[in-house]
Amino acid sequence: MNRVYNFSAGPSMLPEAVLRKAAAEIMDFNGSGMSVMEMSHRTKAFDAIINSTEEKLRKLMCIPDNYTVLFLQGGASSQFAMVPLNLMTKNGKADYIVTGQFSGKAFKEAKKYGAVRLAGSSEDKNFTYIPAQSELDLDPEADYVHICLNNTIYGSKWNYIPDTGNVPLVADLSSCILSEPFDVTKFGVIYAGAQKNMAPAGVTVVIIRNDLIGDPQACTPTMFNYGEMAKAASMYNTPPCWCIYMLGLVCEYLEEIGGVDAIAQINRRKAAMLYDFIDSSSLFSNPVRPDCRSIMNATFVTGNTELDDRFCKEAGAAGFVSIKGHRSVGGMRASIYNAMPVEGVEKLIEFMKEFEKNNK
Ligand SMILES: *Cc1c(COP(=O)(O)O)cnc(C)c1O
C-alpha cells in the first residue's frame, strides 16, 4: 500500500486512524452483522450513532444547549439558499460580506429570496485580505449578516469575528470547522460541508440558535426547512448515515488527541512552517496579506504559469497530490486540513526547496 500526501481542497484526507477503524467495522459494526452503510436509520443502533456523533461534536465545539445541531444533505451550497429561505423573513433583507468565491456564490443565491446588500468586499484587491470592522457597512435592520470564515480558494481567513450587534451572524465554516476553537455563541448559524475537515462528502452540519428556527418563507421546500429538520431530529428522510458515522469517528479521534485546542496548535505550526518558507523563498510567493492568511489552505505561485504547471506535475509524481490551485485562480494551493500530518508539510517544504534550487 502506498499512501500519498493529499493536499486536495476537498474531498480531502481523513485521519489514518479513522480509516482503519472504519475498515475494521465495515463487515460487522458492533455485532450487528452489517456495515453502517447497510443499516436502517430507524434502528436503535443508528440512533446510538447519530446521538453520539452529535454529543461528541457538541463537546468538541462547546455548542451550548440553546443551539440545535442538524445533519443535512445538499452540501454547503444548499445552505446558500436554505439560510435566506429560513432567516430572511422579518425585514426581508440581509447583509453579505464577499471575501472570496463561496461567499460570492452565497450572495448571488440569496438575491433570489429578498433584498440582499453587499456590506463589505475584498474584491478590489483580488480577495487577498479581509475587510476590517471599520470597513463594514452594516444595516442594523438586516435579518442577518453572512460571512465565509475561511476562503478555501483564495487562502484567506477572518482573523476576527465581526461585531454585528443584535443582527445574527451566519457563517460558512466549511473549510475551517474544527481547525481551531470558535466561540459558537458569537454566531446565529454556522454551517459546513463535511468533506474538508469532518467526514466524507455527503453530510452538511448546521448549528443554529433555537430562536432563529421556525419562521421560514412560505415557499420553503420541506427539505429546506430548518424547523422541519429539527423536529425530525435530522431524520425527516433518510440521513447520510455513513457520513454521520464517519463524522463520529473523526470527532472521537480529535477527542483522543486532545480536542480542538490541540489540533489548532498543530495546524498553526504547519501553516507557520509553510508560510515562513514561502516568505523566505526567492521563487515562491503568497499574495494574501499576512494577518489574513488561512491556516487550512495555503496558496502560492512562482510568478510563471509554465513553472507552476511543472511544479504541480513534478509534485504529483513525487507523491504530493492535488496541489494545483483552484481552476479560477491558478497557481498552487496546499490544503493542510486537520488530517494532514506535520510530516506531510515538512516533506512538501523540502520538495519546494529542491524545486527552487533546480529552477534558479
Ligand atoms: C467547499 C466549500 C463549499 C462548497 O461545499 P459543497 O459541500 O460542495 O456544496 C462552500 N463553502 C466553502 C467555504 C467551501 O470550502
The ligand as a Tripos MOL2 file, in Angstrom:
@<TRIPOS>MOLECULE
LIG
   15    15     1     0     0
SMALL
NO_CHARGES

@<TRIPOS>ATOM
      1 C1        -16.1590   23.5350   -0.3420 C.3       1 LIG1
      2 C2        -16.8510   24.7270    0.1160 C.ar      1 LIG1
      3 C3        -18.1940   24.9890   -0.2170 C.ar      1 LIG1
      4 C4        -18.9860   24.0980   -1.1390 C.3       1 LIG1
      5 O1        -19.3380   22.9590   -0.4500 O.3       1 LIG1
      6 P1        -20.2750   21.8500   -1.1030 P.3       1 LIG1
      7 O2        -20.4310   20.8860    0.0340 O.co2     1 LIG1
      8 O3        -19.5360   21.2850   -2.2730 O.co2     1 LIG1
      9 O4        -21.5390   22.4800   -1.5010 O.co2     1 LIG1
     10 C5        -18.7860   26.1230    0.2960 C.ar      1 LIG1
     11 N1        -18.1110   26.9620    1.0980 N.ar      1 LIG1
     12 C6        -16.8270   26.7500    1.4240 C.ar      1 LIG1
     13 C7        -16.1270   27.7120    2.3120 C.3       1 LIG1
     14 C8        -16.1560   25.6310    0.9480 C.ar      1 LIG1
     15 O5        -14.8760   25.4240    1.2740 O.3       1 LIG1
@<TRIPOS>BOND
     1     1     2 1
     2     2     3 ar
     3     2    14 ar
     4     3     4 1
     5     3    10 ar
     6     4     5 1
     7     5     6 1
     8     6     7 2
     9     6     8 1
    10     6     9 1
    11    10    11 ar
    12    11    12 ar
    13    12    13 1
    14    12    14 ar
    15    14    15 1
@<TRIPOS>SUBSTRUCTURE
     1 LIG1         1 GROUP 0 **** ****
